[in-house]
Amino acid sequence: MPRIVVNEGRCRGCALCAEMCPKGVIDAETHLNRDGYHPARMADSATCTGCAICALMCPHVAIERVYR
């Protein structure tokens, strides 16, 4: 089953991924990344279908779909 992985260093906290996720399983971390943004995180990996809409929407290419 595919899942998404967020590169916290590239994420700018714009939340486009969370807005576009059809399952609503992405939200923001409570901690800040090195640039001072709250990076996106997978809040519910069991519900994620691996559709990768979030990765397509990410303007900073901070999300990728992986098969593990």
PyMOL Python script that loads the backbone (N, CA, C, O; Angstrom):
from pymol import cmd

cmd.read_pdbstr("""\
ATOM      1  N   MET A   1       0.852  -1.185   0.000  1.00  0.00           N
ATOM      2  CA  MET A   1       0.000   0.000   0.000  1.00  0.00           C
ATOM      3  C   MET A   1       0.891   1.239   0.000  1.00  0.00           C
ATOM      4  O   MET A   1       1.784   1.356   0.839  1.00  0.00           O
ATOM      5  N   PRO A   2       0.663   2.143  -0.909  1.00  0.00           N
ATOM      6  CA  PRO A   2       1.458   3.375  -0.926  1.00  0.00           C
ATOM      7  C   PRO A   2       1.091   4.289   0.245  1.00  0.00           C
ATOM      8  O   PRO A   2      -0.014   4.228   0.785  1.00  0.00           O
ATOM      9  N   ARG A   3       2.032   5.119   0.612  1.00  0.00           N
ATOM     10  CA  ARG A   3       1.785   6.126   1.640  1.00  0.00           C
ATOM     11  C   ARG A   3       2.572   7.375   1.267  1.00  0.00           C
ATOM     12  O   ARG A   3       3.397   7.346   0.354  1.00  0.00           O
ATOM     13  N   ILE A   4       2.320   8.457   1.966  1.00  0.00           N
ATOM     14  CA  ILE A   4       3.054   9.685   1.670  1.00  0.00           C
ATOM     15  C   ILE A   4       4.097   9.949   2.739  1.00  0.00           C
ATOM     16  O   ILE A   4       3.956   9.551   3.896  1.00  0.00           O
ATOM     17  N   VAL A   5       5.148  10.634   2.314  1.00  0.00           N
ATOM     18  CA  VAL A   5       6.216  11.050   3.223  1.00  0.00           C
ATOM     19  C   VAL A   5       6.451  12.536   2.975  1.00  0.00           C
ATOM     20  O   VAL A   5       6.601  12.969   1.833  1.00  0.00           O
ATOM     21  N   VAL A   6       6.482  13.305   4.053  1.00  0.00           N
ATOM     22  CA  VAL A   6       6.699  14.743   3.962  1.00  0.00           C
ATOM     23  C   VAL A   6       8.155  15.050   4.303  1.00  0.00           C
ATOM     24  O   VAL A   6       8.663  14.625   5.341  1.00  0.00           O
ATOM     25  N   ASN A   7       8.812  15.785   3.426  1.00  0.00           N
ATOM     26  CA  ASN A   7      10.163  16.281   3.689  1.00  0.00           C
ATOM     27  C   ASN A   7       9.983  17.579   4.475  1.00  0.00           C
ATOM     28  O   ASN A   7       9.692  18.624   3.893  1.00  0.00           O
ATOM     29  N   GLU A   8      10.155  17.512   5.786  1.00  0.00           N
ATOM     30  CA  GLU A   8       9.891  18.668   6.647  1.00  0.00           C
ATOM     31  C   GLU A   8      10.765  19.868   6.304  1.00  0.00           C
ATOM     32  O   GLU A   8      10.337  21.008   6.486  1.00  0.00           O
ATOM     33  N   GLY A   9      11.952  19.641   5.824  1.00  0.00           N
ATOM     34  CA  GLY A   9      12.848  20.740   5.482  1.00  0.00           C
ATOM     35  C   GLY A   9      12.379  21.542   4.280  1.00  0.00           C
ATOM     36  O   GLY A   9      12.701  22.724   4.160  1.00  0.00           O
ATOM     37  N   ARG A  10      11.621  20.912   3.390  1.00  0.00           N
ATOM     38  CA  ARG A  10      11.127  21.608   2.200  1.00  0.00           C
ATOM     39  C   ARG A  10       9.747  22.225   2.410  1.00  0.00           C
ATOM     40  O   ARG A  10       9.369  23.154   1.696  1.00  0.00           O
ATOM     41  N   CYS A  11       8.999  21.718   3.376  1.00  0.00           N
ATOM     42  CA  CYS A  11       7.620  22.162   3.601  1.00  0.00           C
ATOM     43  C   CYS A  11       7.596  23.598   4.124  1.00  0.00           C
ATOM     44  O   CYS A  11       8.374  23.962   5.005  1.00  0.00           O
ATOM     45  N   ARG A  12       6.696  24.403   3.569  1.00  0.00           N
ATOM     46  CA  ARG A  12       6.540  25.799   3.982  1.00  0.00           C
ATOM     47  C   ARG A  12       5.221  26.053   4.713  1.00  0.00           C
ATOM     48  O   ARG A  12       4.848  27.202   4.951  1.00  0.00           O
ATOM     49  N   GLY A  13       4.521  24.978   5.066  1.00  0.00           N
ATOM     50  CA  GLY A  13       3.324  25.106   5.880  1.00  0.00           C
ATOM     51  C   GLY A  13       2.153  25.787   5.197  1.00  0.00           C
ATOM     52  O   GLY A  13       1.305  26.367   5.874  1.00  0.00           O
ATOM     53  N   CYS A  14       2.086  25.732   3.885  1.00  0.00           N
ATOM     54  CA  CYS A  14       1.007  26.420   3.160  1.00  0.00           C
ATOM     55  C   CYS A  14      -0.343  25.720   3.312  1.00  0.00           C
ATOM     56  O   CYS A  14      -1.383  26.347   3.114  1.00  0.00           O
ATOM     57  N   ALA A  15      -0.344  24.446   3.655  1.00  0.00           N
ATOM     58  CA  ALA A  15      -1.543  23.640   3.899  1.00  0.00           C
ATOM     59  C   ALA A  15      -2.369  23.338   2.650  1.00  0.00           C
ATOM     60  O   ALA A  15      -3.517  22.911   2.772  1.00  0.00           O
ATOM     61  N   LEU A  16      -1.824  23.547   1.466  1.00  0.00           N
ATOM     62  CA  LEU A  16      -2.552  23.152   0.254  1.00  0.00           C
ATOM     63  C   LEU A  16      -2.808  21.651   0.244  1.00  0.00           C
ATOM     64  O   LEU A  16      -3.860  21.197  -0.204  1.00  0.00           O
ATOM     65  N   CYS A  17      -1.855  20.896   0.733  1.00  0.00           N
ATOM     66  CA  CYS A  17      -2.010  19.441   0.779  1.00  0.00           C
ATOM     67  C   CYS A  17      -3.200  19.049   1.656  1.00  0.00           C
ATOM     68  O   CYS A  17      -4.004  18.195   1.281  1.00  0.00           O
ATOM     69  N   ALA A  18      -3.304  19.678   2.822  1.00  0.00           N
ATOM     70  CA  ALA A  18      -4.399  19.370   3.740  1.00  0.00           C
ATOM     71  C   ALA A  18      -5.744  19.776   3.161  1.00  0.00           C
ATOM     72  O   ALA A  18      -6.734  19.063   3.327  1.00  0.00           O
ATOM     73  N   GLU A  19      -5.787  20.911   2.486  1.00  0.00           N
ATOM     74  CA  GLU A  19      -7.032  21.380   1.877  1.00  0.00           C
ATOM     75  C   GLU A  19      -7.505  20.457   0.755  1.00  0.00           C
ATOM     76  O   GLU A  19      -8.707  20.264   0.571  1.00  0.00           O
ATOM     77  N   MET A  20      -6.565  19.892   0.011  1.00  0.00           N
ATOM     78  CA  MET A  20      -6.920  19.078  -1.155  1.00  0.00           C
ATOM     79  C   MET A  20      -7.074  17.591  -0.854  1.00  0.00           C
ATOM     80  O   MET A  20      -7.584  16.848  -1.693  1.00  0.00           O
ATOM     81  N   CYS A  21      -6.647  17.142   0.317  1.00  0.00           N
ATOM     82  CA  CYS A  21      -6.724  15.720   0.653  1.00  0.00           C
ATOM     83  C   CYS A  21      -8.183  15.265   0.711  1.00  0.00           C
ATOM     84  O   CYS A  21      -8.954  15.779   1.522  1.00  0.00           O
ATOM     85  N   PRO A  22      -8.575  14.306  -0.141  1.00  0.00           N
ATOM     86  CA  PRO A  22      -9.974  13.871  -0.147  1.00  0.00           C
ATOM     87  C   PRO A  22     -10.385  13.124   1.124  1.00  0.00           C
ATOM     88  O   PRO A  22     -11.574  13.042   1.433  1.00  0.00           O
ATOM     89  N   LYS A  23      -9.426  12.584   1.853  1.00  0.00           N
ATOM     90  CA  LYS A  23      -9.719  11.857   3.088  1.00  0.00           C
ATOM     91  C   LYS A  23      -9.512  12.711   4.331  1.00  0.00           C
ATOM     92  O   LYS A  23      -9.892  12.299   5.427  1.00  0.00           O
ATOM     93  N   GLY A  24      -8.920  13.886   4.184  1.00  0.00           N
ATOM     94  CA  GLY A  24      -8.714  14.780   5.326  1.00  0.00           C
ATOM     95  C   GLY A  24      -7.746  14.245   6.358  1.00  0.00           C
ATOM     96  O   GLY A  24      -7.946  14.438   7.558  1.00  0.00           O
ATOM     97  N   VAL A  25      -6.695  13.573   5.906  1.00  0.00           N
ATOM     98  CA  VAL A  25      -5.774  12.930   6.842  1.00  0.00           C
ATOM     99  C   VAL A  25      -4.463  13.680   7.045  1.00  0.00           C
ATOM    100  O   VAL A  25      -3.554  13.166   7.696  1.00  0.00           O
ATOM    101  N   ILE A  26      -4.352  14.888   6.497  1.00  0.00           N
ATOM    102  CA  ILE A  26      -3.129  15.673   6.639  1.00  0.00           C
ATOM    103  C   ILE A  26      -3.420  16.903   7.498  1.00  0.00           C
ATOM    104  O   ILE A  26      -4.431  17.582   7.317  1.00  0.00           O
ATOM    105  N   ASP A  27      -2.523  17.169   8.425  1.00  0.00           N
ATOM    106  CA  ASP A  27      -2.609  18.400   9.206  1.00  0.00           C
ATOM    107  C   ASP A  27      -1.191  18.900   9.458  1.00  0.00           C
ATOM    108  O   ASP A  27      -0.251  18.440   8.810  1.00  0.00           O
ATOM    109  N   ALA A  28      -1.027  19.826  10.381  1.00  0.00           N
ATOM    110  CA  ALA A  28       0.287  20.435  10.629  1.00  0.00           C
ATOM    111  C   ALA A  28       0.907  19.904  11.915  1.00  0.00           C
ATOM    112  O   ALA A  28       0.212  19.623  12.892  1.00  0.00           O
ATOM    113  N   GLU A  29       2.223  19.774  11.893  1.00  0.00           N
ATOM    114  CA  GLU A  29       2.973  19.407  13.092  1.00  0.00           C
ATOM    115  C   GLU A  29       2.880  20.545  14.112  1.00  0.00           C
ATOM    116  O   GLU A  29       2.600  21.690  13.756  1.00  0.00           O
ATOM    117  N   THR A  30       3.113  20.223  15.358  1.00  0.00           N
ATOM    118  CA  THR A  30       3.121  21.256  16.393  1.00  0.00           C
ATOM    119  C   THR A  30       4.483  21.947  16.474  1.00  0.00           C
ATOM    120  O   THR A  30       4.576  23.089  16.925  1.00  0.00           O
ATOM    121  N   HIS A  31       5.534  21.258  16.037  1.00  0.00           N
ATOM    122  CA  HIS A  31       6.869  21.853  16.076  1.00  0.00           C
ATOM    123  C   HIS A  31       7.159  22.628  14.781  1.00  0.00           C
ATOM    124  O   HIS A  31       6.471  22.457  13.775  1.00  0.00           O
ATOM    125  N   LEU A  32       8.162  23.460  14.828  1.00  0.00           N
ATOM    126  CA  LEU A  32       8.577  24.238  13.664  1.00  0.00           C
ATOM    127  C   LEU A  32       9.755  23.548  12.980  1.00  0.00           C
ATOM    128  O   LEU A  32      10.579  22.910  13.634  1.00  0.00           O
ATOM    129  N   ASN A  33       9.822  23.685  11.653  1.00  0.00           N
ATOM    130  CA  ASN A  33      10.998  23.180  10.956  1.00  0.00           C
ATOM    131  C   ASN A  33      12.105  24.233  11.037  1.00  0.00           C
ATOM    132  O   ASN A  33      11.920  25.276  11.665  1.00  0.00           O
ATOM    133  N   ARG A  34      13.228  23.977  10.422  1.00  0.00           N
ATOM    134  CA  ARG A  34      14.388  24.878  10.554  1.00  0.00           C
ATOM    135  C   ARG A  34      14.137  26.279   9.994  1.00  0.00           C
ATOM    136  O   ARG A  34      14.835  27.229  10.345  1.00  0.00           O
ATOM    137  N   ASP A  35      13.124  26.399   9.112  1.00  0.00           N
ATOM    138  CA  ASP A  35      12.796  27.706   8.534  1.00  0.00           C
ATOM    139  C   ASP A  35      11.651  28.416   9.266  1.00  0.00           C
ATOM    140  O   ASP A  35      11.233  29.501   8.862  1.00  0.00           O
ATOM    141  N   GLY A  36      11.152  27.806  10.332  1.00  0.00           N
ATOM    142  CA  GLY A  36      10.115  28.440  11.138  1.00  0.00           C
ATOM    143  C   GLY A  36       8.694  28.159  10.703  1.00  0.00           C
ATOM    144  O   GLY A  36       7.786  28.910  11.061  1.00  0.00           O
ATOM    145  N   TYR A  37       8.472  27.101   9.942  1.00  0.00           N
ATOM    146  CA  TYR A  37       7.132  26.721   9.496  1.00  0.00           C
ATOM    147  C   TYR A  37       6.670  25.456  10.213  1.00  0.00           C
ATOM    148  O   TYR A  37       7.487  24.624  10.607  1.00  0.00           O
ATOM    149  N   HIS A  38       5.369  25.318  10.376  1.00  0.00           N
ATOM    150  CA  HIS A  38       4.787  24.082  10.881  1.00  0.00           C
ATOM    151  C   HIS A  38       4.604  23.154   9.686  1.00  0.00           C
ATOM    152  O   HIS A  38       3.688  23.368   8.892  1.00  0.00           O
ATOM    153  N   PRO A  39       5.441  22.136   9.531  1.00  0.00           N
ATOM    154  CA  PRO A  39       5.337  21.273   8.365  1.00  0.00           C
ATOM    155  C   PRO A  39       4.096  20.385   8.404  1.00  0.00           C
ATOM    156  O   PRO A  39       3.538  20.115   9.467  1.00  0.00           O
ATOM    157  N   ALA A  40       3.687  19.948   7.244  1.00  0.00           N
ATOM    158  CA  ALA A  40       2.557  19.029   7.133  1.00  0.00           C
ATOM    159  C   ALA A  40       2.943  17.685   7.718  1.00  0.00           C
ATOM    160  O   ALA A  40       4.119  17.331   7.790  1.00  0.00           O
ATOM    161  N   ARG A  41       1.922  16.941   8.137  1.00  0.00           N
ATOM    162  CA  ARG A  41       2.151  15.583   8.630  1.00  0.00           C
ATOM    163  C   ARG A  41       0.948  14.714   8.308  1.00  0.00           C
ATOM    164  O   ARG A  41      -0.168  15.204   8.132  1.00  0.00           O
ATOM    165  N   MET A  42       1.198  13.430   8.235  1.00  0.00           N
ATOM    166  CA  MET A  42       0.137  12.463   8.044  1.00  0.00           C
ATOM    167  C   MET A  42      -0.503  12.214   9.400  1.00  0.00           C
ATOM    168  O   MET A  42       0.126  11.638  10.287  1.00  0.00           O
ATOM    169  N   ALA A  43      -1.743  12.641   9.568  1.00  0.00           N
ATOM    170  CA  ALA A  43      -2.419  12.517  10.853  1.00  0.00           C
ATOM    171  C   ALA A  43      -3.054  11.140  11.036  1.00  0.00           C
ATOM    172  O   ALA A  43      -3.205  10.673  12.164  1.00  0.00           O
ATOM    173  N   ASP A  44      -3.427  10.487   9.928  1.00  0.00           N
ATOM    174  CA  ASP A  44      -4.095   9.184  10.017  1.00  0.00           C
ATOM    175  C   ASP A  44      -3.654   8.317   8.848  1.00  0.00           C
ATOM    176  O   ASP A  44      -4.305   8.297   7.803  1.00  0.00           O
ATOM    177  N   SER A  45      -2.568   7.614   9.021  1.00  0.00           N
ATOM    178  CA  SER A  45      -2.017   6.822   7.921  1.00  0.00           C
ATOM    179  C   SER A  45      -2.900   5.640   7.544  1.00  0.00           C
ATOM    180  O   SER A  45      -2.820   5.157   6.414  1.00  0.00           O
ATOM    181  N   ALA A  46      -3.730   5.167   8.449  1.00  0.00           N
ATOM    182  CA  ALA A  46      -4.609   4.037   8.142  1.00  0.00           C
ATOM    183  C   ALA A  46      -5.699   4.412   7.143  1.00  0.00           C
ATOM    184  O   ALA A  46      -6.185   3.556   6.404  1.00  0.00           O
ATOM    185  N   THR A  47      -6.082   5.676   7.115  1.00  0.00           N
ATOM    186  CA  THR A  47      -7.140   6.134   6.215  1.00  0.00           C
ATOM    187  C   THR A  47      -6.598   6.600   4.867  1.00  0.00           C
ATOM    188  O   THR A  47      -7.344   6.651   3.889  1.00  0.00           O
ATOM    189  N   CYS A  48      -5.316   6.940   4.802  1.00  0.00           N
ATOM    190  CA  CYS A  48      -4.703   7.417   3.558  1.00  0.00           C
ATOM    191  C   CYS A  48      -4.762   6.335   2.484  1.00  0.00           C
ATOM    192  O   CYS A  48      -4.422   5.180   2.741  1.00  0.00           O
ATOM    193  N   THR A  49      -5.192   6.706   1.292  1.00  0.00           N
ATOM    194  CA  THR A  49      -5.259   5.760   0.178  1.00  0.00           C
ATOM    195  C   THR A  49      -4.030   5.824  -0.714  1.00  0.00           C
ATOM    196  O   THR A  49      -3.879   5.000  -1.616  1.00  0.00           O
ATOM    197  N   GLY A  50      -3.151   6.786  -0.476  1.00  0.00           N
ATOM    198  CA  GLY A  50      -1.957   6.933  -1.306  1.00  0.00           C
ATOM    199  C   GLY A  50      -2.248   7.538  -2.660  1.00  0.00           C
ATOM    200  O   GLY A  50      -1.509   7.298  -3.615  1.00  0.00           O
ATOM    201  N   CYS A  51      -3.311   8.318  -2.763  1.00  0.00           N
ATOM    202  CA  CYS A  51      -3.711   8.904  -4.056  1.00  0.00           C
ATOM    203  C   CYS A  51      -2.700   9.923  -4.574  1.00  0.00           C
ATOM    204  O   CYS A  51      -2.627  10.160  -5.780  1.00  0.00           O
ATOM    205  N   ALA A  52      -1.929  10.519  -3.689  1.00  0.00           N
ATOM    206  CA  ALA A  52      -0.868  11.482  -4.007  1.00  0.00           C
ATOM    207  C   ALA A  52      -1.372  12.823  -4.535  1.00  0.00           C
ATOM    208  O   ALA A  52      -0.600  13.566  -5.143  1.00  0.00           O
ATOM    209  N   ILE A  53      -2.626  13.146  -4.322  1.00  0.00           N
ATOM    210  CA  ILE A  53      -3.122  14.475  -4.686  1.00  0.00           C
ATOM    211  C   ILE A  53      -2.345  15.532  -3.910  1.00  0.00           C
ATOM    212  O   ILE A  53      -2.046  16.602  -4.441  1.00  0.00           O
ATOM    213  N   CYS A  54      -2.023  15.237  -2.669  1.00  0.00           N
ATOM    214  CA  CYS A  54      -1.254  16.173  -1.851  1.00  0.00           C
ATOM    215  C   CYS A  54       0.112  16.455  -2.477  1.00  0.00           C
ATOM    216  O   CYS A  54       0.565  17.599  -2.502  1.00  0.00           O
ATOM    217  N   ALA A  55       0.759  15.416  -2.975  1.00  0.00           N
ATOM    218  CA  ALA A  55       2.073  15.591  -3.604  1.00  0.00           C
ATOM    219  C   ALA A  55       1.975  16.415  -4.874  1.00  0.00           C
ATOM    220  O   ALA A  55       2.857  17.225  -5.159  1.00  0.00           O
ATOM    221  N   LEU A  56       0.925  16.219  -5.630  1.00  0.00           N
ATOM    222  CA  LEU A  56       0.734  16.995  -6.854  1.00  0.00           C
ATOM    223  C   LEU A  56       0.461  18.465  -6.562  1.00  0.00           C
ATOM    224  O   LEU A  56       0.843  19.335  -7.345  1.00  0.00           O
ATOM    225  N   MET A  57      -0.192  18.747  -5.447  1.00  0.00           N
ATOM    226  CA  MET A  57      -0.539  20.125  -5.094  1.00  0.00           C
ATOM    227  C   MET A  57       0.591  20.887  -4.432  1.00  0.00           C
ATOM    228  O   MET A  57       0.569  22.118  -4.409  1.00  0.00           O
ATOM    229  N   CYS A  58       1.573  20.190  -3.897  1.00  0.00           N
ATOM    230  CA  CYS A  58       2.630  20.834  -3.125  1.00  0.00           C
ATOM    231  C   CYS A  58       3.545  21.677  -4.017  1.00  0.00           C
ATOM    232  O   CYS A  58       4.255  21.133  -4.863  1.00  0.00           O
ATOM    233  N   PRO A  59       3.532  23.004  -3.834  1.00  0.00           N
ATOM    234  CA  PRO A  59       4.359  23.866  -4.675  1.00  0.00           C
ATOM    235  C   PRO A  59       5.851  23.782  -4.361  1.00  0.00           C
ATOM    236  O   PRO A  59       6.676  24.270  -5.134  1.00  0.00           O
ATOM    237  N   HIS A  60       6.197  23.172  -3.242  1.00  0.00           N
ATOM    238  CA  HIS A  60       7.605  23.073  -2.842  1.00  0.00           C
ATOM    239  C   HIS A  60       8.160  21.657  -2.983  1.00  0.00           C
ATOM    240  O   HIS A  60       9.280  21.381  -2.552  1.00  0.00           O
ATOM    241  N   VAL A  61       7.386  20.769  -3.581  1.00  0.00           N
ATOM    242  CA  VAL A  61       7.779  19.377  -3.824  1.00  0.00           C
ATOM    243  C   VAL A  61       8.284  18.735  -2.526  1.00  0.00           C
ATOM    244  O   VAL A  61       9.340  18.102  -2.491  1.00  0.00           O
ATOM    245  N   ALA A  62       7.500  18.921  -1.469  1.00  0.00           N
ATOM    246  CA  ALA A  62       7.888  18.416  -0.156  1.00  0.00           C
ATOM    247  C   ALA A  62       7.226  17.083   0.183  1.00  0.00           C
ATOM    248  O   ALA A  62       7.495  16.508   1.238  1.00  0.00           O
ATOM    249  N   ILE A  63       6.363  16.588  -0.703  1.00  0.00           N
ATOM    250  CA  ILE A  63       5.640  15.350  -0.417  1.00  0.00           C
ATOM    251  C   ILE A  63       5.881  14.364  -1.551  1.00  0.00           C
ATOM    252  O   ILE A  63       5.850  14.719  -2.729  1.00  0.00           O
ATOM    253  N   GLU A  64       6.122  13.120  -1.163  1.00  0.00           N
ATOM    254  CA  GLU A  64       6.257  12.077  -2.173  1.00  0.00           C
ATOM    255  C   GLU A  64       5.479  10.832  -1.744  1.00  0.00           C
ATOM    256  O   GLU A  64       5.285  10.581  -0.555  1.00  0.00           O
ATOM    257  N   ARG A  65       5.045  10.072  -2.727  1.00  0.00           N
ATOM    258  CA  ARG A  65       4.375   8.805  -2.473  1.00  0.00           C
ATOM    259  C   ARG A  65       5.427   7.716  -2.510  1.00  0.00           C
ATOM    260  O   ARG A  65       6.224   7.641  -3.445  1.00  0.00           O
ATOM    261  N   VAL A  66       5.426   6.873  -1.493  1.00  0.00           N
ATOM    262  CA  VAL A  66       6.382   5.774  -1.429  1.00  0.00           C
ATOM    263  C   VAL A  66       5.617   4.462  -1.270  1.00  0.00           C
ATOM    264  O   VAL A  66       4.493   4.431  -0.769  1.00  0.00           O
ATOM    265  N   TYR A  67       6.248   3.403  -1.705  1.00  0.00           N
ATOM    266  CA  TYR A  67       5.670   2.070  -1.588  1.00  0.00           C
ATOM    267  C   TYR A  67       6.533   1.274  -0.618  1.00  0.00           C
ATOM    268  O   TYR A  67       7.622   0.823  -0.974  1.00  0.00           O
ATOM    269  N   ARG A  68       6.049   1.105   0.595  1.00  0.00           N
ATOM    270  CA  ARG A  68       6.796   0.364   1.618  1.00  0.00           C
ATOM    271  C   ARG A  68       5.888  -0.584   2.326  1.00  0.00           C
ATOM    272  O   ARG A  68       6.325  -1.302   3.225  1.00  0.00           O
TER     273      ARG A  68
END
""", "prot")
cmd.dss("prot")
cmd.show_as("cartoon", "prot")
cmd.util.cbc("prot")
cmd.orient("prot")
